Amino acid sequence: MATSTSGPSHYSGIRVVVVAHGPPLKGGITTVAMDLVEDRGLNAEFEMVFQNTGQAQDKRGSFALENVWRAVSHAMTTFRLARPGAVVHTHSVQDPTFVAWRQVAIALAARLRGARVMLHNHAFRPYMEPAGEYRIGRAHRLAFRLLDRLADVNVLLTPVGLANLQPLMPHTGMPAVANSVIVDEIETSTADHTPVVLLFVGELLERKGILVLLDALDALSAQGVTGWEVRIVGDNSPGLDPEKDRVTAAVRARGYGDAMTGAVPRAEVYRHLREADVFVFPTFVEGQPFSVIEAFAAGVPIIGSDIPTVAGMITDGEQGLLVPVRDPRQLSTALAELIGDPERRRRMGAAGRATAEAQYDRAVFREHIAELYRRLGTPS
């Protein structure tokens, strides 16, 4: 992953321990963690230390003896890496219950070592569910109550989650810091290719809306809308996930097998974005998707589901179009509109690029995070 080169030239002497699932795992938490520990600007000012808590995907979040031992081990490692005055920046979904309690163990270890605690909530449920409807059990509430006493801040991806999380941690500050990319490293699309390129990037899972997309594409063909092609970028390696195998088989069975690229490096994703005209994102659930941020940066208009977290990023009619979740008919209508209107695509793409520069650039992310580190930490 590319790193940013700008940042303060002075060294503060503050140690920051970033605790997160790292490589070989992938996804939002890992991406954010590596963005932090590899950022040259942050490394110029802080002593950045990475504590990789990666584990097998099929074991994550469950209450099992192996995971109890892992939680204890992670807490012990945090205690060893932390220092008095250090900042322990721990990343988690904080859901389900066991994951929240694992955060309690890590936060307690940091406090016992004399460090400050900075949580980072990457969950999707608190952001997706209506205000006041984030339902959790008694043990989970107790974990949040303890975190409220142990943590200094709990960083949110978007203010949308505040109404559900603040009542659980009323004494803890909850600043919203959006995910980021290095905008200048992503070349912009003309959003005017022949044929029009419709691009999907994401996990090939039903909750990402890939089957809804296939229904919408079939509807386009049935309506006689031509002059387009689709690209489906995502890991379709067999045997990784039974659901992924099922969805991949459905993509092939419905005649779109040649559209799948398989797993590609990030630079190749950016190439596909540069060649795209419409980014299609019919997902059912999200925290704050990097793919939307990357599409913004590439100047590609987006057709996305109107779920709260996506609707909080895209202004309907400005950077793209919002459609009802799980609605292939509305999705096909929106696709047809943009396929036939290159000027509108270019206008929306330019608005997306401006949004990326103002809200989602690495420099914006870095300064928000660095300010928290400066406020919480003291030189060792």
C-alpha positions in Angstrom: 0.0 0.0 0.0 1.3 3.4 -0.9 2.3 5.8 1.9 1.9 9.5 2.2 5.0 11.6 2.2 3.8 14.9 3.8 3.5 15.7 7.4 5.2 17.5 10.3 9.0 17.4 10.4 9.3 17.4 14.2 9.3 14.2 16.3 7.0 14.4 19.3 8.4 11.3 21.2 4.8 10.0 21.6 4.5 6.2 21.2 1.4 5.0 19.3 0.5 1.4 19.4 -2.0 0.5 16.6 -3.8 -2.7 17.6 -5.8 -4.3 14.7 -6.3 -7.3 12.5 -3.5 -7.0 9.9 -2.1 -9.0 7.0 -2.8 -11.6 5.7 -6.3 -10.5 6.5 -7.9 -7.9 4.2 -10.8 -5.5 4.5 -11.6 -2.1 6.1 -9.9 -2.5 9.5 -6.7 -3.9 8.0 -6.7 -1.1 5.4 -7.1 1.6 8.0 -4.5 0.1 10.3 -1.9 -0.2 7.5 -2.7 3.3 6.3 -1.8 4.5 9.8 1.4 2.5 10.5 2.8 3.1 7.0 2.1 6.8 6.8 5.3 8.7 6.6 3.8 11.8 8.0 2.7 10.1 11.2 6.0 8.2 11.5 7.8 11.5 11.3 5.9 12.8 14.3 5.1 9.7 16.3 6.7 6.4 17.2 4.2 4.1 15.3 4.1 0.5 16.5 1.9 -2.1 15.0 0.3 -5.0 17.0 -1.1 -7.4 14.5 -4.0 -9.4 16.0 -4.9 -11.2 12.7 -6.5 -14.6 13.0 -8.4 -17.2 10.9 -11.6 -15.7 9.4 -13.8 -18.6 10.6 -12.7 -18.0 14.2 -13.3 -14.3 14.5 -15.9 -13.0 16.9 -17.0 -16.3 18.4 -16.8 -17.3 22.1 -14.4 -20.2 22.0 -11.5 -21.3 24.2 -9.0 -20.5 21.4 -10.4 -16.9 21.2 -10.4 -16.4 24.9 -6.7 -17.3 24.9 -6.1 -15.0 22.0 -7.8 -12.1 23.8 -5.6 -12.7 26.9 -2.5 -12.9 24.6 -3.5 -9.7 22.9 -3.9 -7.9 26.2 -0.5 -9.1 27.4 1.1 -7.9 24.1 -0.5 -4.5 24.5 0.8 -4.2 28.0 4.3 -5.1 26.7 4.2 -2.6 23.8 2.6 0.3 25.6 4.4 2.9 27.7 3.3 5.5 30.3 2.0 8.4 28.2 1.6 6.2 25.0 -1.6 6.1 23.0 -3.0 2.6 22.3 -5.2 3.0 19.2 -7.2 -0.2 19.0 -9.5 -1.0 16.0 -12.5 -3.2 16.2 -16.1 -3.7 15.2 -17.0 -3.7 19.0 -19.7 -6.2 18.1 -20.6 -9.0 18.8 -20.3 -9.3 22.6 -17.1 -11.3 22.7 -15.3 -8.8 20.5 -16.4 -5.9 22.8 -15.0 -7.8 25.8 -11.7 -8.4 23.9 -11.5 -4.6 23.6 -12.1 -4.3 27.3 -9.1 -6.6 27.9 -6.8 -4.6 25.6 -8.0 -1.3 27.1 -7.5 -2.5 30.6 -3.9 -3.7 29.8 -3.2 -0.3 28.2 -4.5 1.6 31.3 -2.5 -0.6 33.7 0.6 0.3 31.7 -0.1 4.0 32.0 -1.2 4.5 28.4 -4.2 6.3 27.0 -6.9 4.4 25.1 -8.2 5.4 21.7 -10.9 3.1 20.4 -11.9 3.0 16.7 -15.4 1.6 15.9 -15.5 -0.1 12.4 -18.8 -1.9 12.9 -21.7 -1.6 10.5 -24.7 -2.2 12.9 -24.6 1.0 14.9 -24.3 3.0 11.6 -26.9 1.0 9.7 -29.7 0.7 12.3 -32.1 3.6 13.0 -31.3 5.8 16.1 -32.2 4.0 19.3 -32.7 0.6 17.6 -29.2 -0.8 18.1 -30.2 -3.7 20.3 -27.6 -5.6 22.3 -27.7 -7.9 25.4 -26.8 -7.3 29.0 -23.3 -8.6 28.7 -22.6 -6.5 25.7 -23.9 -3.4 27.5 -21.6 -4.1 30.4 -18.6 -4.3 28.1 -19.5 -0.9 26.7 -20.0 0.5 30.2 -16.4 -0.7 31.1 -15.0 0.7 27.9 -16.7 4.0 28.8 -14.5 4.1 31.9 -11.3 2.9 30.2 -11.3 4.8 26.9 -10.6 8.4 26.2 -12.2 8.5 22.8 -14.1 6.1 20.5 -13.5 7.2 16.9 -16.5 6.8 14.6 -16.5 6.4 10.9 -19.4 8.8 10.5 -21.6 10.8 12.8 -24.5 8.5 11.7 -23.5 6.1 14.4 -23.4 8.6 17.3 -27.1 8.3 18.2 -26.7 4.5 18.8 -23.3 4.5 20.5 -23.3 7.6 22.6 -25.9 6.3 25.0 -23.7 3.2 25.6 -20.6 5.3 26.3 -21.9 8.7 27.6 -18.6 9.8 29.1 -16.4 9.1 26.1 -15.8 11.5 23.3 -16.8 10.2 19.8 -15.2 12.2 17.0 -16.0 11.2 13.5 -13.0 10.6 11.3 -13.7 9.3 7.8 -11.6 6.7 6.0 -9.2 7.9 3.4 -7.2 7.4 0.3 -4.3 9.3 -1.2 -6.4 11.1 -3.8 -3.5 12.2 -6.0 -2.5 8.6 -6.5 -5.8 7.8 -8.2 -6.1 8.8 -11.9 -9.5 10.2 -12.9 -11.7 8.6 -15.5 -13.2 10.5 -18.4 -16.5 8.8 -17.5 -17.1 8.7 -21.3 -16.0 5.4 -22.8 -17.4 3.3 -25.6 -18.8 0.9 -24.6 -19.9 2.3 -21.3 -18.1 0.4 -18.5 -20.2 -0.6 -15.5 -17.9 -1.5 -12.6 -18.5 -3.5 -9.4 -15.7 -3.9 -6.9 -16.1 -5.9 -3.7 -16.5 -9.3 -2.1 -18.6 -11.6 -4.2 -21.2 -12.1 -1.5 -24.9 -11.8 -1.6 -24.9 -9.0 1.0 -22.8 -6.9 -1.4 -25.8 -6.9 -3.8 -24.1 -8.8 -6.6 -27.2 -10.9 -7.4 -29.3 -7.8 -7.4 -26.8 -6.3 -9.9 -27.2 -9.4 -12.2 -31.0 -9.0 -12.1 -30.6 -5.3 -13.1 -28.3 -6.2 -15.9 -30.7 -8.8 -17.2 -33.4 -6.1 -17.1 -31.2 -3.7 -19.1 -30.8 -6.3 -21.8 -34.6 -7.1 -21.8 -35.3 -3.4 -22.3 -33.0 -3.3 -25.3 -30.4 -1.0 -23.6 -27.1 -1.6 -25.4 -23.6 0.0 -25.6 -22.4 -1.2 -22.2 -20.2 -3.8 -20.6 -19.8 -4.9 -17.0 -16.7 -5.7 -15.0 -16.9 -7.6 -11.7 -13.7 -7.1 -9.6 -13.4 -9.4 -6.6 -11.7 -12.6 -5.4 -13.5 -15.6 -6.8 -11.0 -18.2 -5.8 -12.8 -21.4 -4.9 -12.9 -22.8 -1.4 -12.4 -19.6 0.6 -16.0 -19.2 1.6 -19.1 -21.4 0.8 -21.3 -18.4 0.1 -18.7 -16.9 -2.2 -18.5 -20.1 -4.1 -22.3 -20.1 -4.4 -22.5 -16.5 -5.7 -19.6 -17.0 -8.1 -21.4 -20.1 -9.5 -24.5 -18.0 -10.0 -22.5 -15.3 -11.8 -21.2 -17.9 -14.2 -24.5 -19.7 -14.6 -26.2 -16.4 -15.6 -23.7 -15.7 -18.3 -21.5 -13.1 -16.6 -18.5 -15.3 -15.9 -16.2 -13.5 -18.3 -16.9 -10.2 -16.5 -15.1 -11.5 -13.3 -11.5 -10.5 -13.0 -10.6 -12.5 -9.9 -8.5 -11.0 -7.2 -6.3 -8.1 -8.4 -3.8 -5.8 -6.7 -4.9 -2.3 -5.7 -3.1 -0.7 -8.7 -5.2 -2.9 -11.0 -8.4 -1.8 -9.2 -7.4 1.8 -9.8 -6.9 1.0 -13.5 -10.4 -0.4 -13.7 -11.7 2.7 -12.0 -9.9 4.9 -14.5 -11.6 3.0 -17.3 -15.0 3.0 -15.7 -18.0 5.1 -16.5 -20.4 4.1 -13.6 -19.5 2.5 -10.3 -22.3 0.2 -9.2 -22.6 -0.5 -5.5 -25.9 -2.2 -4.6 -24.7 -3.4 -1.1 -27.1 -4.3 1.7 -24.8 -3.4 4.7 -21.7 -1.3 5.2 -19.7 0.6 7.7 -17.9 3.2 5.5 -16.9 1.6 2.2 -13.4 2.3 0.8 -14.7 1.4 -2.7 -17.0 4.5 -2.7 -14.2 6.7 -1.6 -12.0 5.3 -4.4 -14.7 5.8 -6.9 -15.1 9.4 -5.7 -11.3 10.0 -6.2 -11.4 8.4 -9.6 -14.2 10.7 -10.8 -16.6 7.9 -11.5 -20.3 8.5 -10.8 -21.8 6.0 -8.3 -25.1 4.2 -8.2 -25.5 3.0 -4.7 -28.0 1.6 -2.3 -29.8 4.1 -0.1 -28.6 2.5 3.1 -27.7 5.1 5.8 -23.9 4.7 5.5 -23.9 5.1 1.7 -26.5 7.8 1.7 -24.4 9.7 4.2 -21.6 9.8 1.6 -23.5 10.3 -1.7 -25.8 13.2 -2.3 -28.5 11.8 -4.7 -28.1 13.5 -8.0 -24.8 15.1 -7.2 -22.0 12.5 -7.1 -24.3 9.8 -8.3 -27.7 8.2 -7.8 -29.2 6.4 -4.8 -31.6 3.5 -5.3 -33.7 1.4 -2.8 -31.8 -1.5 -1.4 -32.6 -4.9 -3.0 -34.5 -3.3 -5.9 -33.1 -4.4 -9.3 -35.8 -2.6 -11.2 -34.8 0.8 -9.8 -31.2 -0.1 -10.2 -31.7 -0.9 -13.9 -33.6 2.4 -14.4 -30.7 4.3 -12.8 -28.2 2.5 -14.9 -30.1 3.2 -18.1 -30.2 6.9 -17.2 -26.5 7.2 -16.8 -25.6 4.9 -19.7 -27.4 7.3 -22.0 -26.1 10.6 -20.5 -22.3 11.0 -20.7 -22.5 14.7 -19.8 -24.3 13.9 -16.5 -21.7 11.2 -15.8 -18.9 13.7 -16.3 -20.6 16.2 -14.0 -21.2 13.7 -11.3 -17.7 12.3 -11.5 -16.2 15.8 -11.1 -18.4 16.4 -8.0 -17.2 13.0 -6.6 -13.5 14.0 -7.1 -14.1 17.3 -5.3 -15.7 15.4 -2.4 -12.8 13.1 -2.2 -10.3 15.9 -2.1 -12.3 17.8 0.6 -13.4 15.0 2.9 -11.5 11.7 2.2 -8.0 12.6 1.3 -5.2 11.1 3.4 -4.0 14.5 4.5 -7.4 15.2 6.1 -7.5 11.8 7.8 -3.9 12.2 9.0 -4.5 15.5 10.6 -7.6 14.4 12.5 -5.9 11.4 13.8 -2.6 13.2 14.6 -4.5 15.8 16.6 -6.0 13.1 18.8 -2.6 11.5 19.3 -1.2 14.9 20.3 -4.0 15.6 22.7 -3.9 12.2 24.4 -0.2 11.2 24.4 2.8 12.5 26.2 6.5 11.9 25.3 8.1 8.8 26.9 
